[in-house]
Amino acid sequence: MRTRVIFACLAAFFAETAFQTPVAAQSEQPDERFWASPVRALLEESDYESARRWLKNPLRESADPDAAYAYLYCLYKSEAYRRLLTVARTKRFRVAVSQRRGRILVGLTLWRVGDIPGALQAWAAILAADPRDDLAWDCVRVAVASAPRSQRTDLVLGVQRALGSSRFATTFLLGLVESLRGRTAQAEKSLREARLLFPESKTVALALRDLYRHSGNREASQELEAWLTSSRGAEERMGGRRASDKFNNISILQPRFVGAAASSVPYRLPWPDGQAVFCGSHRDRLETPHRNRGEHALDFLLPQGMPVVAARGGIVEDLCDRQKAFANREFVTFILINHDDGTWGRYYHLRGGSLRVRKGQRVPRGAVLAQSGRTGRCQSRHLHFEVLRKARWRPSGPRIYSRWQTIPVDFEETRQLSLDEITGRWLVSRNKSPISR
């Protein structure tokens, strides 16, 4: 049976089978003229505005759910989120948004506008019908992790109430909450139990893999990554989708800032020698916060309390040390080091009360600066490291305010890797520079 035109378009962009129309709706084939329409070419060229204008005529003549969903998809890709939510409430789009693919898209749109409870409600409706819908669970996982810490427990409890007595839901959500709280042992126990209940779930494997990355368990993390890679390969051979690319494919990333010259001075990885740390930089999230001027920033998933050392020597230009992790403040505990060539190194999300340097102090390369933590606006414990040039800041303020721009960093331990290859790897600090005590 011929695939619908909208499915062909979605295959090009989503590379997945998760957004398929329910079997009951597949019996209603679209009009033959729809097959010859230019909408396929417009979507392949990412011309969503033209595709949306063309789809207005079919929608005037009938409430075909394929055309309605394609119209909503174009609005989403055009970042017209408010418009999408408005038209989704109308009668013409009622069937499209009641289907699984429509609920997924509406949930993602609600998430985009900051309505996480509404997004979870849309996905919970899917899970109530099928508690093992892996795509919906993946949406829930990432959305809960992106919520403010004070709201995460209530959000998870809301999903749990909507799903009733599902043992898998209860176990997985408990593991997710414990993981976000930093309780590694409890989280691992619940997530491993959830994986036994749903062994083919990639969402559970992703949550468990991320837990191992943050705890520094390299062997267990790589074992799960190998399983995920083999699963993705099997899906691709069957014409399926890549689970880890879901959010990357559907996200609207800002244009990259170009023209940042790399530093000519090599740096060392900012943690003690012989330690393996994963460089995450939000690859599995819906949208990376490292864009435009901050595109060369890196997130190293240092376990809580691991020493953070100076990647390069210089003078401590600014710092902030707070005992409490204020979630609504972006940086909270950080250190800014002025290098001799006019660049600055910034170390964010440090553990409150762990700073071992003072403002104006000159620190050598490899000196212990503080301990890793989770302060500020971050979803999990990690070290945010970046090197800046062209920076100006208010002397009384804890952050740089204007003209700053991140630049690529050349680490001595990763010279065999390109800049794009650093993210998504386990890196081992092998530089033997002395570390101050």
C-alpha positions in Angstrom: 0.0 0.0 0.0 1.3 3.4 -1.0 2.6 5.5 1.9 0.8 8.8 2.4 2.5 12.0 1.2 2.8 13.4 4.7 4.4 10.2 5.9 7.0 10.5 3.2 7.7 14.1 4.3 8.0 13.1 7.9 10.3 10.2 7.0 12.7 12.7 5.5 12.7 14.9 8.6 12.0 12.7 11.5 13.5 9.4 10.1 11.1 7.5 12.4 8.0 5.4 12.5 6.8 6.8 15.8 4.6 9.5 14.2 2.6 7.1 12.1 -1.2 7.4 11.7 -3.2 4.9 13.7 -4.3 1.8 11.8 -7.9 2.9 11.7 -7.0 6.1 9.9 -4.8 4.4 7.3 -7.8 3.0 5.5 -8.7 6.6 4.3 -6.3 7.4 1.5 -5.8 11.0 0.5 -7.0 12.3 -2.8 -4.8 11.4 -5.7 -4.1 15.1 -6.5 -2.6 15.4 -3.1 0.2 13.0 -4.2 1.2 15.3 -7.1 1.2 18.4 -4.9 4.3 20.5 -4.4 4.1 20.2 -0.6 6.6 17.3 -0.6 9.3 19.3 -2.4 8.6 22.4 -0.2 9.0 20.4 3.0 12.2 18.7 1.7 13.6 22.2 1.0 12.5 23.3 4.5 10.3 26.0 3.0 7.6 25.6 5.7 6.0 29.0 5.0 5.3 28.1 1.4 4.1 24.6 2.3 1.7 26.1 4.9 0.2 28.5 2.3 -0.3 25.7 -0.1 -2.0 23.5 2.5 -4.7 26.1 3.1 -6.6 25.1 0.0 -6.9 21.4 0.9 -7.9 22.4 4.4 -10.7 24.7 3.1 -12.2 21.8 1.1 -11.9 19.1 3.8 -10.7 18.4 7.3 -8.2 15.7 6.1 -6.1 14.8 9.1 -3.0 14.4 7.0 -3.2 17.9 5.7 -4.1 19.2 9.1 -1.1 17.6 10.7 1.2 18.8 8.0 -0.1 22.3 8.5 0.6 22.1 12.3 4.0 20.7 11.5 4.8 23.7 9.3 3.7 26.0 12.1 6.0 24.2 14.5 9.0 24.3 12.2 8.3 28.0 11.6 8.3 28.6 15.4 4.8 29.9 15.3 4.0 28.1 18.5 1.2 30.4 19.7 -0.5 30.2 16.3 -0.2 26.4 16.4 -1.9 26.2 19.8 -4.7 28.5 18.6 -5.6 26.6 15.4 -5.2 23.2 17.1 -8.3 24.1 19.2 -10.5 24.6 16.1 -12.9 22.0 14.7 -10.9 21.5 11.5 -7.9 20.2 13.4 -9.7 18.2 16.0 -9.0 14.8 14.5 -5.4 15.6 13.8 -4.6 16.6 17.4 -6.6 13.7 18.8 -4.2 11.2 17.1 -1.0 10.1 18.7 1.3 12.1 16.4 -0.8 15.2 17.0 -0.6 14.9 20.7 3.1 14.5 20.5 3.5 17.6 18.4 1.1 19.7 20.6 3.0 18.5 23.7 6.3 19.6 22.2 4.8 23.0 21.3 3.5 23.5 24.9 6.9 22.6 26.1 8.4 25.3 23.8 6.2 28.0 25.3 7.1 26.9 28.8 3.8 25.0 29.7 5.5 21.8 31.0 2.4 20.6 32.9 0.3 21.0 29.7 2.9 19.1 27.7 3.0 16.3 30.2 -0.8 16.1 30.2 -0.8 15.6 26.4 1.8 12.9 26.6 0.1 11.2 29.6 -3.0 10.8 27.5 -0.9 8.7 25.1 0.7 6.7 27.9 -2.7 6.0 29.4 -3.7 4.2 26.3 -0.3 2.5 25.8 2.0 2.6 29.0 4.9 1.4 26.8 4.9 4.1 24.3 8.6 4.8 24.2 8.5 8.1 22.3 6.0 9.6 24.8 8.2 8.4 27.7 11.2 10.0 26.1 9.4 13.3 25.9 8.4 13.0 29.5 12.0 12.2 30.5 13.5 15.2 28.9 10.7 17.6 29.8 10.9 16.7 33.5 14.6 17.2 33.5 14.2 20.6 31.9 11.7 21.8 34.6 12.8 23.9 37.6 13.9 21.6 40.5 11.1 22.8 42.8 8.5 21.6 40.3 9.9 18.2 39.3 8.4 16.1 42.0 4.9 17.6 41.5 5.2 17.1 37.7 6.2 13.4 38.1 3.4 12.8 40.6 0.9 14.3 38.1 2.0 11.9 35.4 1.9 9.0 37.9 -1.7 9.8 38.9 -2.7 10.0 35.3 -1.3 6.5 34.6 -2.8 4.8 37.7 -1.3 1.6 38.9 1.2 1.0 36.1 4.2 -0.7 37.7 6.6 0.3 35.0 5.5 4.0 35.2 5.9 4.1 38.9 9.3 2.5 38.9 10.7 4.5 36.0 9.4 7.9 37.3 10.9 7.1 40.8 14.2 6.4 39.2 14.0 9.6 37.1 13.3 11.7 40.2 16.1 10.0 42.2 18.5 10.6 39.3 17.6 14.3 39.2 18.1 14.6 42.9 21.6 13.1 42.6 20.8 9.9 44.6 22.8 7.6 42.3 22.3 4.3 44.2 18.5 4.7 44.6 18.1 5.9 41.0 20.2 3.0 39.6 18.1 0.5 41.5 14.8 1.8 40.2 16.0 2.3 36.6 17.4 -1.2 36.4 14.1 -2.6 37.7 12.3 -0.5 35.1 14.6 -1.9 32.4 13.7 -5.4 33.5 10.0 -4.6 33.1 10.5 -3.0 29.7 13.8 -4.3 28.3 13.4 -2.9 24.8 12.8 0.7 26.0 15.5 3.1 24.7 14.2 5.8 27.0 15.1 3.8 30.1 18.4 2.9 28.6 19.1 6.6 27.9 18.2 7.6 31.5 20.4 4.8 32.9 23.2 5.7 30.6 23.1 9.4 31.6 23.1 8.4 35.2 26.3 6.4 34.7 27.9 9.3 32.8 27.2 11.7 35.7 28.5 9.3 38.2 31.6 8.5 36.3 30.9 4.9 35.6 32.5 4.7 32.2 32.3 0.9 31.6 28.5 0.7 32.4 27.8 3.8 30.3 29.7 2.5 27.3 27.9 -0.9 27.6 24.5 0.9 27.3 25.7 3.1 24.5 26.7 0.0 22.6 23.3 -1.5 23.1 21.6 1.8 22.0 23.8 1.9 18.9 23.0 -1.7 17.9 19.3 -1.0 18.4 19.4 2.1 16.3 21.2 0.2 13.5 18.5 -2.5 13.6 15.8 0.2 13.3 17.5 1.9 10.4 17.8 -1.4 8.6 14.1 -1.9 9.1 13.3 1.7 7.9 12.8 3.0 11.4 14.1 6.0 13.4 17.1 6.9 15.5 15.9 7.5 19.1 18.7 9.8 20.0 18.1 12.0 17.0 14.4 12.7 17.8 14.9 16.0 19.5 17.8 17.1 17.4 15.7 16.6 14.2 12.7 18.4 15.5 14.4 21.2 17.4 14.7 24.7 16.0 18.3 25.7 16.7 19.5 29.2 16.4 22.0 30.1 13.6 25.6 29.5 14.7 27.8 32.5 15.5 30.7 32.4 13.1 34.1 34.0 13.1 35.5 32.9 16.5 39.2 32.3 16.2 40.6 29.4 18.1 43.2 30.1 20.9 46.7 29.2 19.9 47.7 28.2 23.5 46.9 24.6 24.5 44.8 24.0 27.6 44.6 21.0 29.9 41.4 19.3 30.8 40.1 21.0 33.9 40.1 18.0 36.3 42.8 15.8 38.0 45.0 13.5 36.0 43.9 10.0 35.1 40.1 10.7 35.6 37.7 9.8 32.8 34.9 12.3 32.3 32.1 12.5 29.7 31.7 15.6 27.6 28.0 16.0 27.2 27.0 19.5 26.1 23.3 18.6 26.0 23.5 16.4 22.9 20.3 14.4 23.9 18.2 17.4 24.9 15.6 19.0 22.8 17.6 22.2 22.4 21.1 23.1 23.4 21.7 26.3 25.3 25.1 26.6 23.7 24.4 28.7 20.7 25.3 32.0 19.1 28.1 33.6 21.1 28.3 30.6 23.5 28.5 27.9 20.9 32.0 26.8 21.9 31.2 26.2 25.5 31.6 22.7 26.8 29.8 20.7 29.6 32.0 18.2 31.4 29.9 15.7 33.5 32.1 15.8 36.6 30.7 13.8 39.5 29.8 15.9 42.6 32.8 17.0 44.6 35.5 16.2 42.0 38.3 18.9 42.0 38.1 21.4 39.3 41.6 22.6 38.2 42.7 25.6 36.1 42.9 24.7 32.4 45.3 27.5 32.0 47.1 29.9 34.4 46.1 33.5 35.0 44.6 36.0 37.5 41.3 35.4 39.2 39.3 38.3 37.7 35.9 37.6 39.3 34.2 34.9 41.4 31.0 34.2 43.3 30.7 31.7 46.1 27.2 30.9 47.4 26.4 28.2 49.9 22.9 27.7 48.5 22.2 26.6 44.9 19.7 29.2 43.7 18.0 27.5 40.8 16.7 30.7 39.3 20.1 32.3 39.0 22.1 31.3 36.0 25.6 30.9 37.3 25.6 31.3 41.1 29.0 29.8 42.0 31.6 30.5 39.4 35.2 31.6 38.7 36.5 33.9 36.0 40.2 33.7 35.2 42.0 36.4 33.1 44.7 34.8 30.9 47.8 36.7 29.8 46.7 37.0 26.2 43.5 38.9 26.9 41.2 35.8 27.0 39.1 34.7 29.9 38.3 31.2 31.2 34.9 30.7 32.9 34.0 27.8 35.2 30.3 27.6 36.2 28.0 25.6 38.5 30.7 25.0 41.1 29.9 23.6 44.5 29.0 26.3 47.0 31.6 26.8 49.7 34.3 24.9 47.8 36.3 27.7 46.2 40.0 27.7 47.0 41.1 30.9 45.4 40.4 34.6 46.0 39.9 37.5 43.7 43.1 39.0 42.3 45.1 35.8 43.0 47.4 34.4 40.3 46.8 30.7 39.8 49.1 28.4 37.9 48.0 25.9 35.3 46.6 22.8 37.1 45.9 24.6 40.4 42.8 23.4 42.2 40.1 26.0 42.0 37.1 24.4 43.6 34.9 21.3 43.5 32.3 20.4 40.9 28.7 20.9 41.8 25.2 21.8 40.5 24.5 25.4 41.5 22.6 27.8 39.2 20.3 27.1 36.3 21.3 23.6 35.3 19.5 20.3 35.0 22.2 18.1 36.4 25.7 18.4 38.0 28.4 19.3 35.6 31.2 21.8 34.9 30.4 24.4 32.3 33.7 25.6 30.8 34.3 28.2 28.2 37.0 30.6 27.0 36.1 34.1 26.0 37.5 37.0 24.1 36.2 40.6 23.6 34.6 40.7 27.0 33.4 43.6 29.1 31.5 43.4 32.4 30.2 45.5 35.2 32.7 45.5 38.1 30.0 45.0 40.7 28.2 42.2 38.8 28.9 38.4 38.8 28.7 37.9 35.1 30.0 39.3 31.8 27.4 41.5 30.1 28.5 42.6 26.7 30.7 41.9 23.7 31.8 38.5 24.9 32.3 35.6 22.5 33.4 32.0 23.1 36.3 30.6 21.1 37.3 27.0 20.3 39.7 25.4 22.8 42.7 23.2 22.0 43.2 20.7 24.8 46.5 18.9 24.9 44.8 15.6 25.6 42.5 15.8 22.7 44.7 17.1 19.9 44.0 14.0 17.8 40.2 15.0 17.8 38.5 17.7 15.9 36.5 20.2 17.8 33.2 18.5 16.8 34.5 15.2 18.1 35.1 16.3 21.6 31.4 16.4 22.5 29.9 13.0 23.1 33.2 11.3 24.2 34.8 10.1 27.4 38.0 12.2 27.9 40.9 11.3 30.2 43.1 14.0 31.7 46.7 12.8 31.3 48.6 16.0 31.6 51.2 15.8 34.3 51.3 19.4 35.4 51.6 19.6 39.2 48.3 20.3 41.0 48.5 22.7 43.9 47.3 21.4 47.3 
